[in-house]
Amino acid sequence: MNKVWSLLLGLGLLVGVGLFPTLAPAQSPSVPANVIRTSDGKLRPAPGYRWVSDAGDDLRVRWSPGSVHPTAPNVLAGSRPDNWEAAPGYRWLNNTPGDLRVVRAFRAPDEQAVGRAIGKILAAALADAASKPRDDDDFLTTVMRQAAKSGRDGLIESAVQDVFADLKPHEVRAVRRLLCLGIDGELNERNFREATLKEELIARLRRESADMAATAEVADFIVRVLQARRR
């Protein structure tokens, strides 16, 4: 009798083992390297990668140099896997690993262009003198002085653009405002030590436009204009 029960127990174990794989919950397939699963459950290549083939069941990917980063503007896949580069005309905002923010690069100012721009701005200073209101101004004179002031501002902005062609319009206006302070005598080298003037200008420029790429060069340019104005 014991032999019969042992035989039945053995058969039951065999049947149980045979059924176990069928009853066990299905395991989700693992995601291959450099492949990510989106929120809707679909698979797609990680940033910088692309499918090796168009076959739906082929999940192999390879690095694609030059491809655009899907979420970091103006960032391209580099020549080496998992290496990113700033797009032409841009540079890294900082050297922090993993920070893919970029800012526009800039061209070094041309000395001849700087000289011409300073001449323009000094001419603008003469227009500024003509724009100063007086107590005896009549309506026509007031209109003419306003026109002279607008001409001064336009001439200064044109000079800034001649030197820094890559600046955005609001950045050009920011530089013009600082130059006008200098022309009006409210911002000059006597207000600061020579060593701190440039630092103050850079700080003010960054308050005007945090991502301005050429803050140091613009500050140098403003100092040179103020020096020429003083002479």
TAQUIQUI-V621491 format. One record per backbone hydrogen bond with DSSP energy under -0.5 kcal/mol. CO is the residue of the C=O (numbers start at 0). NH is the residue of the N-H. If there is no record, write none. Layout:
# TAQUIQUI-V621491
CO;NH + CO;NH
This chain:
# TAQUIQUI-V621491
0;4 + 1;5 + 2;6 + 3;7 + 4;8 + 5;9 + 6;10 + 7;11 + 8;12 + 9;13 + 10;14 + 11;15 + 12;16 + 13;17 + 14;18 + 15;19 + 16;20 + 18;21 + 18;22 + 19;23 + 31;34 + 33;45 + 35;37 + 35;43 + 37;40 + 41;37 + 43;35 + 45;48 + 47;63 + 49;61 + 54;57 + 56;58 + 59;51 + 61;49 + 62;64 + 63;66 + 66;76 + 70;72 + 71;74 + 73;86 + 74;68 + 75;84 + 76;65 + 79;82 + 81;83 + 82;77 + 84;75 + 86;89 + 88;104 + 90;102 + 95;98 + 97;99 + 100;92 + 102;90 + 109;113 + 110;114 + 111;115 + 112;116 + 113;117 + 114;118 + 115;119 + 116;120 + 117;121 + 118;122 + 119;123 + 120;124 + 121;125 + 122;126 + 123;127 + 124;128 + 125;129 + 126;130 + 127;130 + 128;131 + 133;136 + 137;141 + 138;142 + 139;143 + 140;144 + 141;145 + 142;146 + 143;147 + 144;148 + 145;149 + 146;150 + 147;151 + 148;152 + 149;153 + 150;154 + 151;155 + 152;156 + 153;157 + 154;158 + 155;159 + 156;160 + 157;161 + 158;162 + 159;163 + 162;164 + 163;166 + 167;170 + 167;171 + 168;172 + 169;173 + 170;174 + 171;175 + 172;176 + 173;177 + 174;178 + 175;179 + 176;180 + 177;181 + 178;182 + 179;183 + 180;185 + 180;186 + 181;184 + 187;190 + 187;191 + 188;191 + 192;195 + 192;196 + 193;197 + 195;199 + 196;200 + 197;201 + 198;202 + 199;203 + 200;204 + 201;205 + 202;206 + 203;207 + 204;208 + 208;211 + 211;214 + 213;217 + 214;218 + 215;219 + 216;220 + 217;221 + 218;222 + 219;223 + 220;224 + 221;225 + 222;226 + 223;227 + 224;228 + 225;229 + 226;230
